[in-house]
Amino acid sequence: MTAEEALTDDPDADTRRAPRLFTPLTLRGVALKNRIVISPMQQYAAGCDGLPTDYHLAHYGRLAMGGAGLVFTEALCISPEGRLTYSDLGSWDDACVEPLARIADTMRKQGAMPGAQILHAGRKASVQRPWDGFEPLSGIDIGERGEAPWETVGPSALPANPGWPTPREMTRSDIGAALAEHAAAARRCREAGFDVLDIHAAHGYLIHTFLSPVSNRRSDDYGGSLEGRMRFALEVADAVRSEWPDDKPLFYRISCIDDEDGGWTLDESVELARALGKRGVDVMDCSSRGLGLRGTPVVVPREQGFQVPFAERLKRDTGLAAMTVGLIMEPAYAESVVAEGRADLVAIGREALNDPNWPVHAARALIGPKSYESVWQPRYGWWLSKREKSLEAARRERSGKSGKESLL
Ligand SMILES: Cc1cc2nc3c(=O)[nH]c(=O)nc-3n(C[C@H](O)[C@H](O)[C@H](O)COP(=O)(O)O)c2cc1C
């Protein structure tokens, strides 16, 4: 079935083969009801303690009600120093377990598998919230909001962007501490009851900066060759796996390319994915770019599914499952990506902010009106199904009458 055939208002659509987007996927002991994932999206809504609030409960509950098989929390920062802003959620204190457990439980009760993501922002830490400028914190922020900048760290003393603060080069003891923080964060996510965990190693944050030769100029065994640059990323996977249950899947988000001269390449991503697969990673979460500035140079058109080829390549060459993300907005397109085997999972980000019901609307588009009964939760679907039938009956009656009138 082509994507065009899949997108239909035809009431008989239900008799066709079920769209692949709505087929289940089991990863280790976790069964996802469909292939739609809500991508991690920071909300910058926490207080300085990094703890979730009622806002987060409502936000994630709403996203879970939208029908995705898996909903990720935003990045949960593994240490206060690893935050982007003073409003990031954290996973550094045992106090986060209880409120995170409420979020995980709420997601599950609304029909989505609950996923968490963990992050250390590295040299991109200590910035303003997006709407305050998204620039590195400075004396101005102390004056305006009492928010003092803090020291950032990275594999080498190289700033993320010209004019940005220079991070401190991490010592081996810093590296050991970061590994322990990743493991402790994974433990807290486990204790909170999440079913899926995603390690954020993309977008110029700490792990990504170890991978890329642009940001990693170390001369010890954490730099230099591909093997050296991958060392920290693999050790993080080991540390996290040591705390993450064997029956729960581990995702790993990478920037598959840097898109910079001398930067990290897709071939290197394949090598990394193979090594991660041997360390218990199940799904490659395929993003790209962001090593430095957020507005990276546009060398490929930013169109729907522009990152799908990365997932396709990693899936094909490693045998691991792959998730794609990036400007996916049309149900028929998402269906084609899964149906053609280019990715196992399709993650939706901003489109879910635009329409938290995107997954169930995709079901309506791909499956037809019966999706109100088969996919939508009954508290909404029962009424919408009745509405659809009564509108259809009214349409028939109208066209019947106008048909008679035209005969007279
Ligand atoms: C508000 C916002 C916050 C984001 N926060 C995160 C994050 O916490 N972790 C992450 O891996 N990506 C983050 N991203 C990137 C998204 O997960 C996603 O990869 C990106 O938005 C592209 O997908 P989209 O075009 O469907 O939005 C964020 C994106 C947005 C718009």
The ligand as an ORCA input file, in Angstrom:
! r2SCAN-3c Opt
* xyz 0 1
  C      10.970     22.725     22.556
  C      11.964     21.659     22.137
  C      12.735     21.030     23.099
  C      13.598     19.999     22.737
  N      14.264     19.316     23.729
  C      14.929     18.186     23.410
  C      15.413     17.324     24.421
  O      15.186     17.524     25.622
  N      16.106     16.231     24.041
  C      16.328     15.936     22.708
  O      16.960     14.911     22.421
  N      15.849     16.718     21.742
  C      15.130     17.811     22.050
  N      14.547     18.546     21.062
  C      14.613     18.054     19.675
  C      13.370     17.204     19.364
  O      13.332     16.030     20.149
  C      13.335     16.809     17.872
  O      14.439     15.993     17.606
  C      13.349     18.012     16.958
  O      12.429     19.004     17.405
  C      13.012     17.625     15.523
  O      11.748     17.006     15.450
  P      10.413     17.813     15.004
  O      10.712     18.445     13.677
  O       9.352     16.764     14.933
  O      10.146     18.845     16.041
  C      13.727     19.613     21.382
  C      12.965     20.286     20.418
  C      12.086     21.280     20.782
  C      11.245     21.927     19.714
*
